[in-house]
């Protein structure tokens, strides 16, 4: 897991979305998982 994975321990919101190219152990906690690169996902938000 990368350094950002530790941030899940501090999440206190109602809904969690994870954007990561590959599946992660945190996916089970997420309401929405997008398995794609962040550039592809955010690049489509024109």
N, C-alpha and C positions, 0 to 999 in steps of 0.2 A: 504494500500500500504506500501511496505517496504521502507527503507531508500534510496535504490538505485533508486527508482522511481523518486525522485527529480532530478536526473541527466538528465532526458529527457529534462528539461528546458534549459540545457546548450548544447544540441546536435546541431551541426551546419554542419554536414556532408550531403552527398547526399543520402545515403541509411542507413536505420536503421533496424537492426535485433534484435529481443527480444527473449531470451530463458528464459522461466519461466514455472514451472510445471502447473500453473493455468493461465487462461486468466487474463489480467490486463487492466485497463483503457487506458494505453499507446499503446495497440495493434492497435488502430485505426490509430496511427501515423506511425506504422512500415511498412516497405516493406516486411518483412519476420517475421512471428511469429512461433516459435517452442514451442509447449506445451509439454515439457518433463523436467525431471530433468537435471540440468547442468552436473551432473556426467555421466548420460547416453549419453548425446550429445557429450561431450568432450572425454569421455571414448572410443568412437568409432573412434577417430582420431589417430590411431596408425601409 
